[in-house]
């Protein structure tokens, strides 16, 4: 994209303050990106809980000179070029819509509830031999993602594939103006975002607005869909049951690895072998088949290409690597736009100073090799990559452009030299086109652990954070609890994400948790809730902030503070208002005031207490009693000491149930990780952690044979039993066995049989078509940790925090 500032000003009908006539090559909305420079124009988007205008000062210092803003922040007028608009998101969409209008080649637009990204990636694979394709990177399908995707088009592209996702009404019309597809695809319609629509018909009607100017719409035959197709648009339907569909699938046969179908199109019957057996993949393949048929591909070409389709990994995953490395797995995609996204993701992983990129040849950029790899070199240099490894024939163009760069003709040559490259204490981004089989590199560099893993969805954490933040007054601060290894989710990675969201405080239980976060590079203030007196020196050394809950503890800390000649070191005073766990009681407040009065070594940064029953409205009166006592005692402290500290008493359930007591700050704990004790509220939270494993072995046992220790399960029939490599040493309660609990395999429940062993458990898969090596969900969407807790008569906290640290954590973004 190349546009001048005067041209952008005209498109947006903006008011300009500044005299820049710069040529813009990059549009940015991410202040963290190291790719921002003097050729960038930054759109300061305003969200429900975030305002990018707050980052403009930092961006100016980094060399960005052009901004699209809703207002100019204080003291910045004259320091940069500002285009002032009413709404910066609308402005971003206007730019994208204008830019789209400059190109006339075919555009495929996809929408639906499920399968959009998979169909997009498969179509890219199927059509790439014949077209130079521009497509949405990852799942960039939102009101922000769509314009950013379209703005990546260049003059060499001759086919576009863009997906559009909506969550409520009045959104699709905006996206249609940006994508303006000539070919439309409606994928499966499911229950996602149901709350944003009156009913299923209104959801379909809204989604179909994407195709109001399309020449054709491809869809699974459905009366509700057909009612929304405009007369001038050609319907192209497919069906398993309706012979009047454009493509009628008349027969399906399954093996363990393939599905063979017979389909009729234009009165011709053809056979197609598909390399998948699950229903969702089959439907997605038929959407792709329909596109190929519409574009008049012959049956032989269709078969040759579809039999090479592969599962799509839609996530950037962070894994533990060998020799204390962190590994970012993006081993199935190599295009310029997704490289920019992956490098930004790499920059957000701050575990190690050293950053390495392993990259294959890049395909379908629409640019000459010289122009493409010059841009790649700029990205690598701007992202301050420590070591670059290129694999492929054309990427060696970078030899003269990059320092500390190594090149290999193919993946095998690299793997042969792996040991000599000495990977240790670094973050490694592995990004390659499918044909390079970079999954072998990931396997070689990954830490060798058993196949059980806890996947942490960073997008879900962001969603849950913003959900609770939306309940707060604008002036209310937020402390996020990352104690107990981030409730089992991983402390540093969650803390880094929260730092980006500008949370005000982090809370940990013990000093060593806070020290590890500070050592890893977290700069947020961290409060230690249960500091032991032996840790006070370390707390001071690492600039942590202790909670003080007794006169004895206060005197011990003051003694060390005075020895170190500290002044105004932040401490937090805990009051006991009824929890009776830790804190100053009412009869000790006078002693507390006497001890603190006139003391200059410490400063009371906050006063807090803890609600005992905020999750149980049957005890509402007791909560009100605690709040009233907190108000009385904290006010006494503030008046006597003449201080104005932060006050906070609400935890996660308190945020929702007692909003009148927000005070100056709240403490968000389990809600951040997707758990609420309110069933209605739970509907709005997203699942953060999915505990996964695999089937190690499958065996058949006969009636009256037993399973596991103590013969606690006796088969009542011939049964098929699967063994899963996870047990109570990994954090699965023994009481979850013996038919109480289940796991999910192939979207079906498999009951746990007999006792849970230390490292294994066994499940009944008699009615499930599965094989050794198949994936197993221990908890996540089903069963949820809330369900598990109910069955085990405990709380979700215990389920989450019990997962052993020997279970590897894999962090990803959708």
ZAMARGU-4260 file (C-alpha; in steps of 0.2 Angstrom, whole numbers, plus 5000, padded with zeros to 4 digits):
<rodrens>
0) 5000/5000/5000 | 5007/5017/4995 | 4996/5033/4999 | 5001/5051/5002 | 4995/5060/5018
5) 4985/5073/5007 | 4977/5058/4998 | 4972/5050/5015 | 4966/5067/5022 | 4955/5068/5006
10) 4948/5051/5008 | 4944/5053/5026 | 4938/5071/5025 | 4949/5074/5040 | 4955/5090/5048
15) 4974/5090/5047 | 4985/5098/5059 | 5003/5098/5053 | 5011/5100/5036 | 5017/5082/5031
20) 5016/5076/5013 | 5024/5060/5017 | 5021/5044/5008 | 5014/5031/5019 | 5018/5012/5016
25) 5011/5005/5032 | 4995/5007/5042 | 4997/5002/5061 | 4985/5000/5075 | 4998/4991/5087
30) 5009/5003/5097 | 5020/4988/5103 | 5025/4984/5085 | 5044/4987/5081 | 5038/4989/5063
35) 5032/5006/5066 | 5042/5020/5058 | 5042/5036/5048 | 5032/5028/5034 | 5019/5022/5046
40) 5002/5030/5049 | 4995/5025/5066 | 4976/5024/5068 | 4972/5028/5087 | 4958/5016/5090
45) 4947/5018/5105 | 4939/5002/5112 | 4927/4999/5127 | 4942/4998/5139 | 4957/5004/5129
50) 4962/5021/5121 | 4977/5020/5109 | 4979/5039/5110 | 4988/5035/5126 | 5002/5028/5116
55) 5005/5042/5104 | 5019/5050/5114 | 5029/5034/5114 | 5026/5032/5096 | 5032/5049/5092
60) 5048/5045/5102 | 5050/5030/5091 | 5049/5040/5075 | 5031/5039/5070 | 5026/5055/5063
65) 5008/5053/5056 | 4992/5049/5066 | 4974/5047/5063 | 4965/5053/5079 | 4949/5057/5087
70) 4958/5071/5097 | 4975/5077/5100 | 4982/5072/5117 | 4988/5086/5129 | 5005/5093/5125
75) 5007/5084/5108 | 5000/5097/5096 | 5014/5102/5084 | 5025/5087/5088 | 5018/5076/5074
80) 5005/5077/5059 | 4988/5073/5065 | 4972/5069/5054 | 4957/5072/5065 | 4941/5062/5062
85) 4925/5058/5071 | 4929/5040/5073 | 4946/5032/5070 | 4939/5014/5067 | 4927/5021/5054
90) 4942/5030/5046 | 4952/5014/5045 | 4937/5005/5037 | 4935/5020/5024 | 4953/5019/5019
95) 4952/5000/5017 | 4936/5002/5007 | 4944/5015/4995 | 4959/5004/4993 | 4948/4989/4988
100) 4940/4999/4975 | 4956/5001/4966 | 4957/4983/4961 | 4945/4973/4950 | 4951/4955/4951
105) 4939/4942/4959 | 4937/4942/4978 | 4931/4927/4987 | 4922/4932/5003 | 4918/4919/5017
110) 4907/4920/5032 | 4898/4908/5044 | 4899/4902/5062 | 4912/4888/5059 | 4925/4884/5046
115) 4929/4901/5039 | 4948/4900/5042 | 4950/4882/5037 | 4940/4884/5021 | 4950/4900/5017
120) 4967/4891/5020 | 4962/4876/5010 | 4956/4887/4995 | 4972/4896/4996 | 4981/4879/4994
125) 4970/4872/4980 | 4970/4888/4970 | 4988/4894/4972 | 4995/4884/4957 | 4984/4896/4946
130) 4983/4912/4955 | 4993/4925/4965 | 4982/4925/4980 | 4980/4938/4994 | 4971/4932/5009
135) 4967/4936/5027 | 4981/4932/5038 | 4976/4920/5052 | 4958/4923/5057 | 4959/4942/5054
140) 4940/4943/5051 | 4934/4957/5063 | 4929/4975/5061 | 4948/4979/5063 | 4955/4963/5055
145) 4946/4964/5038 | 4953/4982/5034 | 4970/4977/5039 | 4969/4962/5028 | 4962/4971/5012
150) 4976/4985/5014 | 4989/4971/5011 | 4983/4969/4992 | 4996/4974/4979 | 4996/4976/4960
155) 5003/4958/4957 | 4988/4949/4966 | 4974/4942/4955 | 4963/4933/4968 | 4958/4938/4985
160) 4951/4927/4999 | 4945/4936/5014 | 4934/4930/5029 | 4921/4941/5038 | 4916/4937/5056
165) 4902/4946/5066 | 4895/4945/5083 | 4879/4956/5081 | 4868/4966/5069 | 4874/4981/5059
170) 4892/4974/5057 | 4892/4965/5041 | 4887/4980/5030 | 4903/4988/5035 | 4913/4973/5031
175) 4904/4971/5014 | 4910/4988/5008 | 4928/4983/5012 | 4928/4965/5005 | 4915/4968/4991
180) 4916/4950/4986 | 4912/4943/4969 | 4911/4925/4975 | 4903/4922/4992 | 4904/4907/5003
185) 4893/4903/5018 | 4901/4890/5029 | 4892/4881/5044 | 4880/4891/5054 | 4881/4887/5073
190) 4878/4894/5090 | 4893/4906/5091 | 4888/4923/5096 | 4870/4918/5097 | 4867/4931/5110
195) 4870/4945/5097 | 4855/4940/5087 | 4836/4939/5089 | 4836/4921/5082 | 4844/4910/5069
200) 4835/4918/5055 | 4841/4936/5059 | 4859/4929/5061 | 4858/4921/5043 | 4850/4937/5036
205) 4864/4948/5044 | 4878/4936/5037 | 4871/4936/5020 | 4873/4955/5018 | 4891/4951/5014
210) 4885/4944/4997 | 4873/4958/4992 | 4884/4962/4977 | 4892/4945/4974 | 4889/4936/4957
215) 4887/4919/4966 | 4884/4912/4984 | 4890/4895/4988 | 4881/4887/5003 | 4874/4871/5010
220) 4856/4870/5004 | 4844/4879/5017 | 4828/4888/5015 | 4832/4902/5027 | 4848/4905/5017
225) 4839/4905/5000 | 4826/4918/5006 | 4841/4930/5009 | 4849/4928/4992 | 4845/4943/4980
230) 4837/4939/4963 | 4853/4945/4954 | 4864/4933/4964 | 4867/4916/4957 | 4864/4902/4971
235) 4876/4888/4971 | 4871/4875/4984 | 4877/4858/4990 | 4868/4845/5000 | 4868/4827/5007
240) 4849/4825/5006 | 4842/4837/4993 | 4844/4831/4975 | 4839/4848/4969 | 4855/4856/4975
245) 4868/4861/4963 | 4880/4848/4970 | 4872/4833/4977 | 4882/4821/4988 | 4874/4804/4986
250) 4886/4792/4995 | 4899/4792/5009 | 4910/4778/5014 | 4923/4780/5028 | 4939/4771/5032
255) 4950/4776/5047 | 4959/4789/5037 | 4948/4794/5022 | 4931/4797/5016 | 4925/4793/4999
260) 4910/4802/4992 | 4900/4802/4976 | 4893/4819/4970 | 4883/4824/4955 | 4886/4841/4947
265) 4878/4846/4930 | 4871/4828/4929 | 4888/4820/4930 | 4892/4808/4944 | 4910/4809/4951
270) 4920/4801/4965 | 4931/4810/4977 | 4942/4803/4990 | 4945/4816/5005 | 4959/4814/5018
275) 4947/4817/5033 | 4934/4807/5042 | 4925/4820/5053 | 4909/4828/5048 | 4916/4846/5050
280) 4931/4843/5039 | 4919/4834/5026 | 4908/4850/5025 | 4923/4861/5024 | 4930/4851/5009
285) 4913/4851/5000 | 4913/4870/5001 | 4930/4870/4993 | 4924/4857/4980 | 4910/4869/4976
290) 4921/4883/4972 | 4932/4872/4961 | 4917/4866/4952 | 4910/4884/4950 | 4927/4889/4943
295) 4926/4874/4930 | 4940/4864/4937 | 4940/4846/4930 | 4937/4831/4941 | 4955/4824/4939
300) 4963/4841/4945 | 4950/4842/4959 | 4955/4824/4965 | 4974/4827/4964 | 4973/4843/4974
305) 4960/4839/4987 | 4969/4822/4992 | 4984/4833/4997 | 4974/4844/5010 | 4980/4844/5027
310) 4974/4849/5045 | 4976/4868/5048 | 4984/4875/5063 | 4976/4892/5066 | 4986/4897/5081
315) 5003/4904/5085 | 5008/4892/5099 | 5022/4895/5112 | 5030/4879/5118 | 5045/4875/5129
320) 5060/4871/5119 | 5077/4862/5122 | 5090/4870/5133 | 5079/4883/5141 | 5072/4890/5124
325) 5055/4896/5120 | 5047/4890/5104 | 5034/4899/5093 | 5027/4886/5082 | 5020/4894/5065
330) 5026/4880/5055 | 5012/4879/5042 | 5012/4896/5035 | 5024/4907/5026 | 5017/4923/5018
335) 5023/4941/5021 | 5007/4947/5030 | 5007/4933/5043 | 5026/4935/5045 | 5023/4953/5051
340) 5010/4946/5064 | 5022/4932/5069 | 5036/4945/5072 | 5025/4956/5083 | 5020/4940/5093
345) 5038/4936/5095 | 5042/4953/5102 | 5028/4951/5115 | 5037/4935/5122 | 5050/4943/5133
350) 5057/4927/5142 | 5074/4929/5133 | 5084/4943/5126 | 5090/4933/5112 | 5078/4931/5097
355) 5080/4919/5083 | 5069/4917/5067 | 5069/4901/5056 | 5060/4906/5040 | 5057/4897/5024
360) 5055/4904/5006 | 5040/4915/5005 | 5027/4912/4992 | 5013/4922/4984 | 5019/4939/4990
365) 5014/4948/4974 | 5032/4955/4974 | 5048/4952/4965 | 5061/4942/4975 | 5072/4957/4976
370) 5057/4968/4983 | 5050/4955/4994 | 5066/4950/5003 | 5071/4968/5005 | 5055/4971/5014
375) 5059/4955/5024 | 5076/4961/5029 | 5068/4978/5035 | 5056/4968/5046 | 5070/4957/5053
380) 5081/4972/5057 | 5067/4983/5064 | 5062/4968/5076 | 5080/4967/5082 | 5082/4948/5078
385) 5098/4941/5085 | 5100/4927/5073 | 5091/4923/5057 | 5091/4906/5048 | 5084/4905/5030
390) 5079/4888/5022 | 5075/4887/5004 | 5082/4892/4987 | 5076/4910/4985 | 5077/4916/5003
395) 5096/4916/5001 | 5094/4933/4993 | 5095/4939/5011 | 5113/4934/5013 | 5120/4951/5009
400) 5106/4960/5019 | 5107/4953/5036 | 5120/4951/5049 | 5122/4934/5059 | 5112/4925/5046
405) 5113/4906/5041 | 5106/4898/5025 | 5101/4880/5020 | 5094/4873/5004 | 5081/4863/5013
410) 5075/4857/5030 | 5085/4841/5029 | 5101/4850/5027 | 5096/4862/5042 | 5092/4847/5053
415) 5109/4839/5049 | 5118/4854/5056 | 5106/4857/5071 | 5118/4853/5085 | 5131/4865/5078
420) 5119/4879/5080 | 5119/4878/5099 | 5101/4884/5103 | 5099/4889/5121 | 5091/4903/5132
425) 5082/4911/5117 | 5065/4913/5109 | 5064/4904/5092 | 5051/4908/5079 | 5049/4894/5067
430) 5039/4899/5052 | 5038/4890/5035 | 5027/4885/5021 | 5019/4868/5022 | 5030/4860/5008
435) 5045/4863/5019 | 5039/4852/5033 | 5045/4863/5047 | 5035/4852/5059 | 5051/4842/5059
440) 5061/4857/5065 | 5048/4860/5079 | 5049/4842/5084 | 5068/4843/5085 | 5068/4859/5095
445) 5054/4855/5107 | 5057/4850/5125 | 5054/4831/5126 | 5040/4828/5138 | 5025/4817/5138
450) 5010/4821/5126 | 5000/4829/5139 | 4998/4848/5138 | 4988/4862/5145 | 4984/4874/5131
455) 4981/4892/5137 | 4971/4904/5125 | 4978/4921/5127 | 4964/4929/5117 | 4952/4922/5130
460) 4961/4930/5144 | 4960/4946/5135 | 4942/4944/5133 | 4938/4940/5151 | 4949/4954/5157
465) 4939/4966/5146 | 4923/4959/5151 | 4926/4962/5170 | 4934/4979/5166 | 4918/4984/5157
470) 4909/4983/5174 | 4920/4996/5182 | 4919/5014/5183 | 4933/5023/5172 | 4942/5028/5187
475) 4943/5011/5196 | 4960/5003/5195 | 4962/4984/5192 | 4974/4972/5201 | 4975/4955/5192
480) 4980/4940/5202 | 4993/4929/5195 | 4997/4919/5211 | 4999/4900/5211 | 5007/4900/5194
485) 4993/4911/5186 | 4980/4899/5193 | 4989/4885/5185 | 4990/4894/5168 | 5008/4900/5169
490) 5013/4916/5178 | 5025/4925/5166 | 5015/4923/5150 | 4999/4929/5158 | 5008/4944/5167
495) 5015/4949/5150 | 4998/4950/5142 | 4991/4959/5157 | 5005/4972/5156 | 5000/4975/5138
500) 4982/4978/5144 | 4989/4991/5156 | 4983/4982/5172 | 4987/4993/5187 | 4994/4980/5198
505) 4998/4961/5199 | 4995/4951/5214 | 5005/4936/5220 | 5004/4925/5235 | 5023/4924/5240
510) 5039/4933/5236 | 5047/4920/5225 | 5032/4922/5213 | 5035/4940/5212 | 5054/4939/5210
515) 5052/4927/5196 | 5041/4939/5187 | 5052/4954/5190 | 5068/4944/5185 | 5059/4939/5168
520) 5056/4957/5164 | 5039/4962/5171 | 5038/4980/5175 | 5021/4982/5183 | 5020/4985/5202
525) 5018/4968/5211 | 5009/4966/5228 | 5014/4951/5238 | 4999/4945/5248 | 5007/4933/5260
530) 5025/4939/5263 | 5035/4930/5276 | 5046/4941/5287 | 5061/4931/5280 | 5057/4937/5263
535) 5057/4956/5267 | 5075/4959/5261 | 5072/4950/5245 | 5055/4960/5243 | 5064/4976/5245
540) 5078/4971/5233 | 5066/4966/5219 | 5055/4981/5222 | 5040/4971/5226 | 5026/4978/5238
545) 5022/4968/5253 | 5005/4966/5261 | 5006/4970/5280 | 4993/4962/5291 | 5000/4962/5309
550) 5010/4974/5321 | 5023/4961/5322 | 5025/4960/5303 | 5025/4979/5302 | 5038/4981/5315
555) 5049/4968/5307 | 5048/4977/5290 | 5051/4994/5297 | 5067/4988/5305 | 5074/4982/5289
560) 5067/4997/5280 | 5076/5009/5292 | 5092/4999/5291 | 5092/5001/5272 | 5088/5020/5274
565) 5072/5018/5264 | 5060/5032/5261 | 5042/5030/5256 | 5043/5012/5252 | 5026/5006/5247
570) 5017/4994/5258 | 4999/4988/5258 | 4988/4987/5274 | 4977/4972/5276 | 4961/4974/5287
575) 4951/4959/5294 | 4933/4964/5292 | 4926/4946/5295 | 4936/4934/5285 | 4947/4930/5300
580) 4962/4924/5290 | 4974/4938/5290 | 4973/4957/5294 | 4972/4971/5307 | 4957/4969/5318
585) 4947/4984/5324 | 4955/4983/5341 | 4973/4985/5334 | 4970/5000/5323 | 4976/5012/5336
590) 4992/5003/5338 | 4994/5003/5319 | 4991/5021/5318 | 5004/5025/5332 | 5017/5014/5323
595) 5015/5022/5306 | 5012/5040/5312 | 5027/5050/5307 | 5037/5036/5299 | 5045/5041/5283
600) 5053/5024/5279 | 5036/5017/5272 | 5021/5024/5263 | 5004/5016/5264 | 5000/5013/5245
605) 4984/5004/5248 | 4972/4998/5262 | 4962/4982/5258 | 4951/4968/5265 | 4944/4952/5259
610) 4926/4947/5257 | 4921/4930/5264 | 4905/4927/5255 | 4904/4938/5239 | 4899/4923/5229
615) 4884/4919/5239 | 4870/4931/5239 | 4862/4921/5254 | 4875/4930/5264 | 4872/4947/5257
620) 4870/4955/5274 | 4887/4949/5280 | 4895/4956/5264 | 4887/4973/5268 | 4893/4972/5286
625) 4911/4969/5280 | 4910/4984/5268 | 4903/4995/5281 | 4917/4990/5293 | 4930/4992/5280
630) 4924/5010/5276 | 4924/5014/5295 | 4942/5007/5298 | 4950/5013/5282 | 4943/5030/5285
635) 4950/5031/5302 | 4967/5026/5296 | 4966/5039/5282 | 4960/5053/5293 | 4972/5049/5307
640) 4987/5047/5296 | 4982/5061/5283 | 4984/5049/5268 | 4974/5045/5253 | 4979/5028/5248
645) 4970/5016/5235 | 4956/5006/5244 | 4951/4989/5238 | 4939/4975/5244 | 4931/4967/5229
650) 4937/4950/5222 | 4930/4943/5206 | 4912/4939/5212 | 4912/4955/5222 | 4915/4965/5205
655) 4899/4957/5199 | 4888/4956/5214 | 4893/4972/5224 | 4898/4986/5211 | 4894/4999/5224
660) 4910/4994/5233 | 4922/4997/5219 | 4932/5010/5229 | 4948/5014/5220 | 4953/4997/5214
665) 4947/4979/5212 | 4956/4962/5212 | 4952/4951/5198 | 4956/4932/5201 | 4947/4917/5194
670) 4936/4927/5183 | 4951/4931/5172 | 4954/4913/5169 | 4936/4910/5163 | 4927/4904/5178
675) 4912/4912/5187 | 4900/4905/5200 | 4886/4914/5191 | 4879/4903/5177 | 4872/4918/5168
680) 4889/4927/5169 | 4898/4911/5164 | 4890/4912/5147 | 4900/4928/5143 | 4917/4921/5148
685) 4928/4912/5137 | 4937/4895/5141 | 4956/4899/5144 | 4963/4882/5148 | 4961/4866/5139
690) 4970/4850/5146 | 4974/4838/5132 | 4982/4821/5130 | 4982/4807/5118 | 4977/4789/5118
695) 4993/4778/5122 | 4985/4761/5119 | 4968/4753/5115 | 4964/4735/5120 | 4949/4725/5120
700) 4943/4716/5136 | 4930/4702/5139 | 4915/4702/5150 | 4920/4700/5169 | 4938/4706/5166
705) 4944/4720/5177 | 4953/4737/5174 | 4966/4745/5185 | 4971/4744/5203 | 4960/4734/5215
710) 4949/4728/5201 | 4937/4743/5204 | 4929/4741/5187 | 4923/4724/5181 | 4917/4724/5162
715) 4899/4719/5160 | 4902/4716/5141 | 4916/4715/5129 | 4923/4732/5130 | 4936/4743/5121
720) 4948/4752/5134 | 4959/4766/5130 | 4974/4771/5141 | 4978/4790/5143 | 4995/4796/5149
725) 4989/4807/5163 | 4986/4803/5181 | 4985/4810/5199 | 5004/4815/5198 | 4998/4827/5185
730) 4984/4834/5196 | 4969/4823/5191 | 4960/4818/5207 | 4959/4800/5211 | 4941/4803/5215
735) 4938/4808/5197 | 4939/4789/5192 | 4927/4774/5194 | 4914/4781/5183 | 4913/4798/5191
740) 4922/4808/5177 | 4924/4807/5159 | 4936/4813/5145 | 4931/4819/5128 | 4937/4809/5112
745) 4931/4813/5095 | 4918/4825/5103 | 4910/4810/5113 | 4911/4806/5131 | 4922/4792/5137
750) 4919/4787/5155 | 4934/4784/5166 | 4935/4766/5172 | 4943/4760/5188 | 4955/4770/5199
755) 4965/4785/5192 | 4984/4779/5192 | 4999/4790/5196 | 5003/4793/5178 | 4988/4785/5168
760) 4970/4783/5167 | 4959/4771/5157 | 4942/4776/5148 | 4929/4766/5139 | 4929/4769/5120
765) 4918/4754/5115 | 4906/4766/5106 | 4919/4778/5099 | 4928/4776/5083 | 4946/4781/5088
770) 4964/4775/5087 | 4980/4776/5096 | 4987/4793/5095 | 4970/4802/5094 | 4968/4818/5104
775) 4959/4817/5121 | 4952/4832/5131 | 4953/4830/5149 | 4945/4847/5153 | 4941/4863/5143
780) 4924/4865/5135 | 4919/4848/5140 | 4920/4844/5154 | 4922/4861/5161 | 4932/4864/5177
785) 4916/4870/5185 | 4907/4853/5181 | 4922/4844/5187 | 4922/4854/5203 | 4904/4851/5206
790) 4906/4832/5204 | 4921/4832/5215 | 4913/4843/5228 | 4927/4856/5227 | 4930/4872/5218
795) 4937/4876/5201 | 4952/4885/5209 | 4958/4868/5216 | 4956/4859/5199 | 4966/4873/5190
800) 4980/4875/5203 | 4982/4856/5205 | 4989/4853/5187 | 5007/4849/5189 | 5020/4860/5182
805) 5027/4844/5174 | 5012/4846/5162 | 5019/4858/5148 | 5010/4874/5145 | 5007/4879/5127
810) 5001/4897/5125 | 4992/4902/5109 | 4983/4916/5100 | 4968/4913/5089
</rodrens>
